[in-house]
C-alpha cells in the first residue's frame, strides 16, 4: 500500500511561487490537511485562497509559530536567495526533519554545510508542466534519508506528476538539461513550426493552431502508445511521401539530432558550472 501523503506532515514550504503553488494545490488535492501546511512567502497576500482553506501563511520565518516542528522542510526559493533563506531554518528543524530542495544548482553537500551531514537532504529537479500536474521530477537523496523519508519525498512530488530517483547526483546536470529545460525546447518547436507554416503560406492563426495541437497530440499519442517513438515516426512516414521529404532534412548529418545533442551538452555544462 502506498504511503499516505499525511506521513510527510507537518510540511513547511518556503517559497510559494509558481512551483510552490503547484505543489501545494497537488498536496491538498491528494488529502494533505490544510492545518498540516505552513507557508513562508513574502508576498503572502497573494495566497488568500489558501488561507481561507486553513493553511498557515506567513511573510517570514520569524512569523512562524514558536512550537513548529515540521517533518518536511521544502525550500522552493530561487537559487540566488538560498544562502539567506536556508540559514533562517537551521534552528527550526529537528534531527528527524527532511530537507527537500527544488533549487537548481544547489548541491546536497551545499545543504549539508548549512544544516549538517546528518540532516536528511533530498534534491529535486522538477519541470514546469508540474503547474498542470503533468510534470516529471527526478530526486536524489543523501545517506541520511531513511526509506520512509524517501517514500514521503516521492509522494509529495507525485502530487505534480511522475517521479524518478537517481543515486549519482552528477546526473542531475543532464537531467536539468533534458527535462528541466525540455519544456522550453518543445515551446520553441511550436514556435518554429508555426513560423515555417507561415513561410509556406498558411495564415498565422491557423499555423499556430496546427503546430500547437500537433505537438500536444503527438506527445499524448507517444505517451499512450505501446510502440516506441521511432516506430510511431515510421508509421507516419509513407515511402516517397511528403513526410519523408521533411525527415530527410531533419535526419541529415547536420539535422536535428546533432543539434539537439549539442544543445543538451551545452545546458549540461552550464548546470555543472552553476553547481560549482
VEXVEX-851735 format. One line per 3 residues: number of its first residue (from 1); for each residue x, y, z of N, C-alpha, C. Coordinates in steps of 0.2 Angstrom, whole numbers, m for minus. Example, Ala and Ser with C-alpha at 12.3 -4.5 7.8 and 13.67 -1.06 7.14 Angstrom:
% VEXVEX-851735
1	66,m28,39,62,m22,39,66,m16,39 ~ 64,m11,35,68,m5,36,64,0,39
END
This chain:
% VEXVEX-851735
1	4,m6,0,0,0,0,4,6,0 ~ 3,11,m4,7,17,m4,6,21,2 ~ 11,25,4,11,29,10,6,35,9
4	2,36,14,m2,42,13,2,48,13 ~ m1,54,10,3,60,10,4,63,17 ~ m1,61,21,0,64,28,6,62,32
7	9,56,29,15,54,33,21,59,32 ~ 20,64,27,26,69,26,24,75,31 ~ 19,75,34,17,81,38,20,81,45
10	20,87,48,18,94,45,23,96,40 ~ 21,100,35,26,102,30,27,109,30 ~ 33,112,30,34,119,30,37,120,23
13	33,124,19,35,126,12,38,133,12 ~ 44,134,10,47,141,10,48,143,3 ~ 43,148,1,43,150,m6,37,147,m9
16	32,151,m11,26,148,m14,24,152,m21 ~ 29,152,m25,28,155,m32,25,150,m36 ~ 26,150,m43,23,145,m47,24,138,m45
19	30,136,m44,31,129,m42,28,127,m36 ~ 30,131,m31,27,130,m24,19,130,m24 ~ 16,134,m28,9,134,m28,6,128,m31
22	10,126,m36,8,119,m40,8,113,m35 ~ 14,113,m31,14,108,m26,9,108,m21 ~ 8,114,m18,3,115,m13,m4,113,m15
25	m6,115,m21,m13,113,m24,m13,105,m25 ~ m8,102,m27,m7,95,m28,m8,91,m21 ~ m4,94,m16,m5,91,m9,m12,91,m6
28	m15,97,m7,m22,97,m4,m26,93,m8 ~ m26,92,m14,m30,88,m18,m29,81,m16 ~ m23,79,m14,m21,72,m13,m23,70,m5
31	m25,75,m2,m28,74,5,m23,76,11 ~ m18,81,10,m15,83,15,m19,89,18 ~ m20,88,25,m24,93,29,m21,100,29
34	m25,105,27,m23,112,27,m19,114,34 ~ m21,111,39,m18,113,46,m11,110,47 ~ m10,106,42,m3,102,42,2,106,38
37	0,112,35,4,115,30,6,122,32 ~ 12,124,32,14,131,34,18,133,28 ~ 17,139,26,20,143,21,23,149,23
40	29,150,20,33,156,21,34,159,14 ~ 30,165,13,31,168,7,30,176,8 ~ 35,180,6,35,187,7,29,190,4
43	26,188,m2,20,190,m5,14,186,m3 ~ 13,186,4,8,181,7,1,184,5 ~ 0,190,3,m6,192,2,m9,189,m4
46	m5,186,m9,m7,183,m15,m10,176,m14 ~ m9,174,m7,m11,167,m6,m17,167,m2 ~ m21,172,m2,m28,172,2,m32,166,1
49	m32,163,m5,m36,157,m6,m34,151,m2 ~ m28,151,m1,m25,145,3,m26,147,11 ~ m26,153,13,m28,155,20,m35,153,21
52	m39,154,17,m46,153,18,m47,145,19 ~ m43,141,16,m44,134,17,m41,131,24 ~ m37,136,27,m34,134,34,m27,133,34
55	m24,135,28,m16,134,28,m13,140,31 ~ m8,139,35,m5,144,39,0,148,34 ~ m1,154,32,3,158,28,6,164,31
58	13,164,31,16,170,35,21,173,30 ~ 23,179,31,28,183,27,35,181,28 ~ 37,179,34,44,177,35,45,172,41
61	51,169,41,52,164,46,51,166,53 ~ 52,172,55,51,175,62,43,175,64 ~ 39,174,58,32,175,60,29,168,61
64	33,162,60,30,156,61,29,154,68 ~ 24,150,70,23,148,77,29,146,80 ~ 30,147,87,36,146,90,37,138,91
67	31,135,91,32,127,93,32,123,86 ~ 33,126,81,33,122,74,38,117,74 ~ 36,111,72,41,106,71,39,102,65
70	42,104,59,40,101,53,43,94,52 ~ 40,90,49,43,83,47,47,84,40 ~ 44,89,36,47,90,30,48,98,29
73	54,100,27,55,107,25,57,107,18 ~ 52,111,14,53,111,7,56,118,5 ~ 62,119,2,65,125,0,63,126,m7
76	59,131,m9,57,132,m16,58,139,m18 ~ 64,142,m15,66,149,m17,71,149,m23 ~ 72,154,m26,77,155,m31,84,153,m29
79	88,150,m33,95,148,m30,99,154,m27 ~ 98,160,m30,102,166,m28,99,169,m21 ~ 94,166,m19,91,168,m12,92,163,m7
82	95,157,m9,95,151,m5,100,152,1 ~ 106,156,0,110,157,6,107,160,12 ~ 103,165,11,99,168,16,93,164,19
85	90,161,14,84,158,16,85,152,20 ~ 90,147,18,91,141,21,93,142,28 ~ 98,147,29,101,148,36,95,150,41
88	90,153,39,85,155,43,81,149,47 ~ 82,143,44,78,137,46,82,132,50 ~ 89,134,50,93,129,54,91,128,61
91	89,133,64,87,132,71,80,130,72 ~ 76,129,67,69,127,67,68,120,66 ~ 72,117,62,71,110,60,75,105,66
94	72,100,67,74,95,72,78,89,68 ~ 81,85,71,85,79,68,81,75,63 ~ 74,74,65,70,70,61,68,73,55
97	69,80,54,66,83,48,70,82,42 ~ 66,81,36,69,80,30,69,87,26 ~ 75,89,23,75,95,19,75,93,12
100	70,96,8,69,95,1,70,101,m2 ~ 75,101,m7,76,107,m11,74,106,m18 ~ 71,111,m21,70,111,m29,73,117,m32
103	79,119,m29,83,125,m32,88,122,m36 ~ 88,124,m43,94,122,m47,100,124,m45 ~ 105,120,m46,112,122,m45,115,121,m37
106	110,120,m33,112,119,m26,113,112,m24 ~ 119,110,m23,120,103,m22,118,100,m15 ~ 118,94,m14,117,91,m7,122,93,m2
109	129,93,m4,134,95,0,133,102,2 ~ 130,106,m2,129,113,0,124,114,6 ~ 119,110,6,114,110,11,117,106,17
112	121,101,16,124,98,22,129,103,26 ~ 132,108,22,136,113,25,132,118,29 ~ 126,119,27,122,123,31,118,120,37
115	116,114,36,112,111,41,117,106,45 ~ 118,100,42,123,95,45,124,89,40 ~ 129,86,41,130,79,37,124,74,39
118	122,75,45,117,70,47,110,72,45 ~ 109,78,42,102,80,40,100,76,34 ~ 94,74,34,91,71,28,90,76,23
121	93,75,17,93,80,12,90,76,5 ~ 85,79,2,83,77,m5,83,83,m9 ~ 87,82,m15,87,87,m20,83,84,m26
124	79,89,m28,74,88,m33,75,92,m39 ~ 74,89,m45,74,93,m51,67,92,m55 ~ 62,97,m54,56,96,m57,56,100,m64
127	50,100,m67,49,105,m73,42,108,m73 ~ 42,113,m77,36,117,m77,29,114,m78 ~ 29,109,m82,22,105,m83,19,103,m76
130	23,104,m71,20,102,m64,14,107,m63 ~ 14,113,m66,9,118,m65,2,115,m66 ~ 2,110,m71,m5,107,m73,m5,99,m71
133	0,97,m66,0,90,m64,3,86,m69 ~ 7,88,m74,10,84,m79,17,84,m79 ~ 20,86,m73,27,87,m73,31,80,m72
136	37,80,m72,41,74,m70,47,77,m66 ~ 48,74,m60,53,76,m55,58,71,m54 ~ 65,72,m54,70,67,m53,73,69,m46
139	73,64,m41,75,65,m35,82,62,m33 ~ 86,65,m29,92,62,m26,93,63,m19 ~ 95,58,m15,95,58,m8,102,57,m5
142	103,60,1,110,58,4,109,52,8 ~ 114,50,12,114,44,15,109,44,22 ~ 108,51,24,104,51,30,97,50,29
145	94,50,23,87,49,21,85,42,22 ~ 80,41,26,78,34,28,73,32,22 ~ 71,26,22,66,23,17,60,27,18
148	57,28,24,51,31,25,51,38,22 ~ 57,42,23,58,48,21,58,49,13 ~ 61,44,10,61,43,3,54,43,0
151	50,38,3,43,37,1,39,44,2 ~ 41,48,8,37,54,9,39,59,4 ~ 45,59,2,48,64,m3,44,63,m10
154	44,56,m11,41,54,m18,34,56,m18 ~ 30,54,m13,23,56,m13,22,63,m13 ~ 26,67,m10,25,75,m11,26,77,m18
157	31,74,m21,32,77,m28,28,73,m33 ~ 25,68,m31,20,64,m36,14,68,m36 ~ 13,73,m32,7,77,m32,6,81,m39
160	12,82,m42,13,87,m48,15,83,m54 ~ 15,76,m54,17,72,m59,21,66,m58 ~ 25,63,m62,29,57,m62,35,59,m58
163	38,53,m55,45,54,m51,49,49,m53 ~ 56,50,m53,61,45,m54,67,47,m49 ~ 70,42,m47,76,43,m42,83,41,m46
166	88,45,m44,95,43,m46,99,43,m40 ~ 104,39,m40,109,38,m35,115,42,m36 ~ 117,44,m42,123,48,m43,120,55,m44
169	122,60,m40,120,67,m40,122,70,m46 ~ 128,68,m49,131,71,m55,126,71,m61 ~ 121,66,m61,116,65,m66,111,71,m66
172	111,74,m60,106,80,m60,107,85,m66 ~ 114,85,m68,116,90,m73,112,89,m80 ~ 113,83,m82,110,81,m88,102,81,m88
175	100,79,m82,93,79,m80,90,86,m81 ~ 94,91,m78,92,98,m79,92,100,m86 ~ 97,98,m90,97,100,m97,91,97,m101
178	89,90,m99,84,87,m103,77,89,m101 ~ 75,87,m95,68,88,m93,67,95,m90 ~ 72,97,m86,71,104,m83,70,109,m88
181	75,109,m93,74,114,m99,70,112,m105 ~ 68,105,m105,65,102,m110,58,106,m112 ~ 54,108,m108,48,112,m110,50,118,m114
184	55,121,m113,57,127,m117,58,125,m124 ~ 62,119,m125,63,116,m132,57,115,m136 ~ 52,112,m132,46,110,m135,42,116,m137
187	42,121,m133,39,128,m135,42,131,m141 ~ 49,130,m141,52,133,m147,50,129,m153 ~ 49,122,m152,47,118,m158,40,121,m161
190	36,122,m156,29,125,m158,30,132,m162 ~ 34,136,m159,36,142,m162,39,142,m169 ~ 44,137,m170,47,136,m177,42,133,m182
193	38,128,m179,33,125,m184,28,130,m186 ~ 26,135,m182,21,140,m183,24,144,m189 ~ 31,147,m188,34,151,m192,35,148,m199
196	37,141,m199,38,138,m205,31,137,m209 ~ 26,136,m205,19,136,m209,17,142,m212 ~ 19,148,m209,18,154,m211,22,156,m218
199	28,154,m217,33,154,m223,30,150,m229 ~ 27,145,m228,24,140,m233,17,143,m235 ~ 14,148,m232,8,151,m235,2,151,m231
202	3,148,m225,m3,147,m220,m4,154,m216 ~ m11,155,m215,m12,161,m211,m9,160,m204 ~ m7,165,m200,m3,164,m194,m7,160,m189
205	m13,162,m188,m18,159,m183,m19,152,m184 ~ m20,150,m190,m21,143,m192,m14,139,m191 ~ m9,142,m193,m2,139,m192,m1,137,m185
208	m2,142,m181,m1,142,m174,m5,136,m171 ~ m12,136,m173,m16,131,m170,m14,124,m172 ~ m12,123,m179,m10,117,m181,m3,115,m177
211	1,119,m177,8,117,m173,6,115,m166 ~ 3,119,m162,1,118,m155,m2,111,m154 ~ m7,110,m158,m11,104,m157,m8,98,m160
214	m4,99,m165,0,93,m167,5,91,m162 ~ 9,96,m159,14,94,m154,11,91,m148 ~ 5,94,m146,2,91,m140,m1,84,m141
217	m4,83,m147,m7,77,m149,m2,72,m150 ~ 3,73,m153,9,68,m154,12,66,m148 ~ 13,71,m143,15,69,m136,11,64,m133
220	4,66,m133,m1,62,m130,m1,55,m133 ~ 0,54,m139,0,48,m143,6,44,m141 ~ 12,47,m141,18,44,m139,18,41,m132
223	14,45,m127,14,43,m120,9,37,m120 ~ 4,36,m124,m1,31,m123,0,25,m127 ~ 4,26,m132,5,20,m137,10,15,m134
226	9,9,m136,14,3,m134,20,3,m138 ~ 20,7,m144,26,7,m149,30,12,m147 ~ 37,11,m148,42,16,m147,41,22,m152
229	44,28,m149,43,34,m154,46,33,m161 ~ 51,29,m161,54,28,m168,49,24,m172 ~ 45,20,m170,41,16,m174,35,20,m175
232	33,25,m171,27,29,m172,29,34,m178 ~ 35,36,m178,38,40,m183,37,37,m190 ~ 39,30,m190,39,26,m196,32,25,m198
235	27,25,m194,20,24,m195,17,30,m199 ~ 20,36,m198,18,42,m201,21,43,m208 ~ 26,39,m209,31,41,m215,29,36,m221
238	26,38,m225,24,34,m231,30,35,m236 ~ 32,29,m239,38,29,m244,36,34,m250 ~ 41,38,m251,40,43,m256,36,49,m255
241	33,49,m249,28,54,m247,31,61,m245 ~ 27,65,m243,29,72,m240,33,72,m234 ~ 31,68,m229,34,67,m223,41,65,m223
244	42,60,m228,49,58,m229,54,63,m231 ~ 51,68,m236,55,73,m238,57,78,m233 ~ 53,79,m228,54,83,m222,59,80,m218
247	58,73,m217,63,69,m212,70,69,m215 ~ 70,69,m222,77,68,m225,81,75,m223 ~ 78,80,m222,81,86,m220,83,86,m212
250	78,84,m208,78,84,m201,83,79,m198 ~ 84,73,m202,88,67,m200,94,67,m204 ~ 96,72,m207,103,73,m211,108,73,m206
253	114,72,m208,120,73,m204,121,79,m200 ~ 118,85,m203,118,91,m199,111,93,m197 ~ 107,88,m196,100,90,m194,98,90,m187
256	93,88,m185,90,89,m178,94,85,m173 ~ 96,79,m174,99,75,m169,106,78,m167 ~ 111,80,m171,117,83,m169,116,90,m165
259	111,93,m168,109,100,m165,107,99,m158 ~ 102,94,m157,100,93,m150,105,90,m145 ~ 109,86,m148,115,83,m144,119,89,m141
262	121,94,m146,125,100,m144,121,104,m139 ~ 114,105,m140,111,109,m135,110,106,m128 ~ 109,100,m128,109,96,m121,116,97,m118
265	121,96,m122,128,96,m119,129,103,m116 ~ 127,108,m120,128,115,m118,125,116,m111 ~ 118,114,m111,115,115,m105,117,111,m99
268	120,105,m100,123,101,m95,129,104,m92 ~ 133,107,m97,140,110,m95,138,116,m91 ~ 133,120,m92,131,126,m89,128,124,m82
271	125,119,m81,122,116,m75,128,114,m70 ~ 133,111,m73,139,110,m69,142,116,m66 ~ 143,121,m71,146,127,m69,142,131,m63
274	135,131,m63,131,134,m58,132,130,m52 ~ 133,123,m52,134,119,m46,140,120,m43 ~ 145,123,m46,152,125,m44,156,118,m44
END
